[in-house]
Amino acid sequence: MNTIKSKAIKDQQLANSKLSKVMFSAIALAVMLGITGCDGDDGKDGAMGAQGAAGQDGTNGVDGQNGADGQNGADGMNGNDGAPGFASATFILANNGSDNAGTINLIDQNAAKLTTFNTGANEGVVFDSLGNLVQAADSGNGALSTVCQVLNRADGMYTNNIDRTLTGTNTTLVNPKGIHISNKYGLVFIADFNAMQVTVFGKEAAGDVAPLATTVTDATPWDLTYDENNDRLYVALTNGDVAVYDNYVMGGFTATPTRTITPSDETGTKISVNIHGIALDMTSNKLVLSDVGSASDATDGALFVISNAAQADGMVAVDRHIAGPMSMLGNPVDISLTGSDLRVAEKSNDAVLVFSNIFAGESGDVSPDLITPTTKPESITETVMHNNMQDSSDSIMVNMPLLGVAVSSNPGTVGPTTGQISRLNAPLTAELATYNASQTIESVAFDKSGTSYATFDDAVTSMGGIVISNKVATQRNGESYATNQDRTIMGASTGIISPKGIDIASDTGMIFVAEFNATTPGVLIFSSCATGDVSPLMTLTPSASARPWDVDYDPSTDRAFVALTNGTIAVFDEVKSKWMSGMTTITGEDRLITPASGGTAFAAPTNIHGIDYDPLSDSLIVSDVGSAADATDGKIYVINSAAMASGLTNVSVNIAGPASQLGNPVDIMYTGNDLYVAEKSNGLVMRFDNILNSPSGDIAATVSYSFTAPESVAVLPAWLKH
């Protein structure tokens, strides 16, 4: 029944639909005819027909329900702006506010703080070539502090037996501000504001000592920079000038400027007021200067770029002049140039500013590319990592090119060569230079900057020490120890009484000294930056009261090899690691090596003196003087697989006999191929070539050089000259 009814409804709907279409067509036709017909009177409308009955509407089907619209997700938060793409780098930022003076921050390329260290100093900062921080201070008496290996330190604090300070009346330091180090000459240049002078010291000087040189300036200096390739000093003066001293060092620390640069505009009008920061790009021969204007005005700072710095003179039109409110320059007290990126310590506005591509662009009110808030920055410098070379005693280079060989002289009675360190050429045919440490030297070693470290003892006072002398490897000839360049570790606290062999670990800032005295024998470890009467950082004590003559520390494995005069070799593992964990004494070695042949120890007398470990081949080379009274019974041994050797260990090379001329071979050093030997009893410096592959037996040295009482030998790599 419902089906029939539904069909009827649908038929009616269809009929209605057809009727509607017919009516629509008729109306449309009429409209068309009305539009297209000729103009004339319209005919009368016909009578309207009767309205037809409306058809019954069919029932509509029920509409299905629409699904609910899904809600739109909330908009995500905008991400932070990315940091500018500066090259990855780290910098030291010195602070000088009321609450942070005496601290430095290690920051990244975007000036984000990484760590903080308390140096106690508050002014200019710079690094030496070994990664030690040098900082000026004027918060009390004028001072210059050296903080050893600051980037590797976890203690966060200046420490007396690790670091050192140059201060006191004799130094003449009053208000040192900016500083610069010449690694080539081993000199520190200091802009001393109230002293109105440039003050110069050798970089190893310490304590209350007179300067090496002073240069009085025409106005108070704030900062300086030195071009060591051309021996040219630039001094930023607070009267708005830059004083330039050509041939400064080689000319005997020239007293008067060669010329003066005054930043000016295109009309020749001076635009500088109070120059503070100075940076030199030697590649492009351009200077960048910062000008604080009035120190009480936080808006009038400026930056200048000057071309042709080496020849510029008088009123010099600047290439670029940046100043104005957008620049954020108020008191830009210091600047640091990395490539073309200039970082500014902006003190009055409490920020580090970065201007990228400082040498290009328009002058005017230029915004920095990065602004990082920080409290009262005073000085900024890029960190300097260690050079990638090994210490000469740790070379992993086969056939290492040599600058020469250093030999110390120690005759039995005081004579003309007592205390002398001579530089011989590598072929052992000539003496190149001499330096006198003014002490009775036992052994000498060198760090990677060319500074010498020589142990000495005094039989009268029963007191020994370490003489640390600036640039002996490359610069000092005919000179003697001088407090304005050099320093000494000595005193009751050191425990140094009868020191013998010495080794330097430049990258860890450690000195290893073999202390021979019968009461407290051992290896004493000191900071390479220390001075005066300081305690050792750590002591290594061999078992059975054995007495050491020499030591070689391998930084790659953190292992010390100690030559003992009872004919054995003590091996101490994880030396630095144990010190870093808080240990100050290691009693008893990890292993004891006894050189042997055919499983039998060498017959007495055995008395090992010189020792050198080669990490490349894992070989240990030692010298045995036998009886000190016998000038014929010396030996040289090579031990393979030395790192983990223990107990009786057969040697792979054993050189001895009349032809070898080995009597008392008191010291040795290996070059990566050849072995140099200080043969004291026979007065020779010898070289045995290709020592690791040498046959055993009575082998003559490849070459020998006569020398008065040679006590120690150290090779000088050629790269030290650069």
C-alpha positions, 0 to 999 in steps of 0.5 A: 500500500505504501509502495503504491502511494509513493509511486503516485506522489512521484508521478505527480511530481514529474508532471508538475516538473514538465508543466513548469518547464513548458511555462518557462519556455513560453515566457522565455519565447515571449521575452525574446520576441519582445526584444527582437520585434520591430518598434511599434505600439504594443498590442493589448494584453489578452484576458488572464486565464483561470488559475489551474489548481496547484499540484500536491507537493510530494513528501521530501525525504529526510536529509541525513545529518552532516558530520560535525566539522573538525576544530582547527588546530591552534597556530604554533608559536613563532620560532626564535630568530636564528643567530647570525651565521658567525664562524664557530669560535670562543672568546675571553671576555674580561669583566670590570663592573662593581659586582664582576670585576676580576672575573672573565667569561668564556663566550661563544661566537654569539657571546653566549656565556659558557664558563666563568673564571676568577683571575683577580684581574680586570683589564686587557686580555690576550693569549700566548702561543701555549694557551695561557691567558695573560691579563692586566690589572689596575684595580690595585697595584698595576699587575700582569697575571698569567693564568696557566691553561685556563681553558682546561681548568676546572678550578675556576680560580687563580692559584699561586702554585699554578699561575704567576703575577708580575707586579711591584714598584720595580715594574713601574706598572700603574694602570696597565690597560691593553696588552699584546704578545709577540710570540716571535720575540717572546715579548709582552707590550703593555699600554700603561695609561697613567704611567703614560708609557708602553712597558715591555717585558719578556713573557717569562718575567715574574715578580717585582722586576724592572721592565726590559724597556719603556717608551714614553708616549705623547698622550695616555695610551689605552691599547696597542697592537704589534705587527711582528712580521714587520716589527711595527708597533701601533699605540692607541692614544686617548687624544684621538691619535695612533702612534706608529713605531717602525723597527720597534724591537730591532731598533732597540725599542724606538723612543719616538713614533715614526709617524702619527695617524689621526682619523679624519673626514674627507675634508681633513677634519679630525673626527677622533676623540678618545681612541681605546680599542685597536686591531690590525688586519695584516692581510689587508693592511687595515686598522680598526679603531674604537673611540669612546668619545666622552667616557660619561656619554653612552651615545657618542662612541664610534668605529673607524676603518683605516686603509694602508696602515703601514704607510698612513701618516697625519690626517687620514680619511677613514674608509668607514665611520660608524656612529649613532643611536642604532650603532649602540656605540657609547663606550666601545672600550675594546675590540677583537677582529676575527676575519672581517667580523668585529666584536666590541666590548661596549661597556656603557651599554652593557653589551657585546656587539658584533659588526660583520664584514667591518671592512665593507659597507656604508658609513653612518648609523649602522646597527650591529649584526648581533647585540648580546647583553652582558655586564660591564665588559672591559676587554675581549680576545679570541682564544688561542689553542695549542699549536698542533705540534708535539713537544720535541721529546714527544715527536711522532714525526719521522725524520723531523726537520731540526733547527739545531741541537741544544746542549748544556755544559756542566764541568766538574769545577766552575769554568767558562762554560758553566751554566752554558746552553749551546745551540749546535747545528743538526749535522754537529759541525758548528756552534750557532749560539750560546746562552748562560743560565747563570747556574750550574745546569744539570739538564735542559728541555724546551716547551713549544714556544722555544722557552728553555727549562733547566734544572740546577743545583748548588752544592753549597746551599744544598738547594736546587731549582729550575731556571726558565729562560725566554726564547733560548731556542731561537733568539738569545745569543751571547746573553745571560739570565735576566729577570726582565725576561726570565724566572726561577722556581726555587725554595724550600717549598719546592722540594728541589734539592738535587734535580737531574733530568727534566721534561716539559708537557706544553699542552698540559702545562706541566714540568717533570723533574727527576729529584735525585737526592737520597732522602726524598727521591722522586719525580716532582711535577710543577706548573709550567707557569709557576714561579718562586717558592711554590709547592709541586702539583704532584710527586711520583715516588718509585718503590724501594727508595730508587733514585731517578735520573731522568723522566719522559712523560708521554701526553698521548697516553698520560704515562711517565717513564722514569730512569732509575740509577739502580738499572730499572725503569719505573712506569707511572700510568694515568698521571695527569688524570690522577692529579685532576681527580685530586691525588697529589702523591703516587707512591709506587710505580704501576710497572717496573721494567728491567732491561735484559738480554736472553731473559737475564738482566744486565750485569752490574754496574747498571745505572740508567740515566737518559730516557726517551719514549717514542709513541710512534713505534712504542719504543723506549730508548735508554742510556746506561752509564754503568760505573760513573768512574769508567769512561768505557762501559756506557750502553744504549738500549732499545726496548720494543712494546714498551708501553705495557712492558713489565719485569725482565724485558729483552732489549732489541738493540744493545750498543756498547764497546770502544768504537761506540765511545760510550762511557757516561752517556748521561742524556739522550734525545730521539728525533723520530729516526736518529738519536743524539747523545750527551757523552760526558766522560768523553766530552762528545755530542754524538748522533746514532742514525736510524737507531731503532733498526741499528744492529747491536754491538760495538757500533760507532756513532754516525757523527760526533762533536767535541764539547766541554762536559755535555750534561744534557741534549735536546733537539730543536724542531725547525718549526720553532723558528716560525 
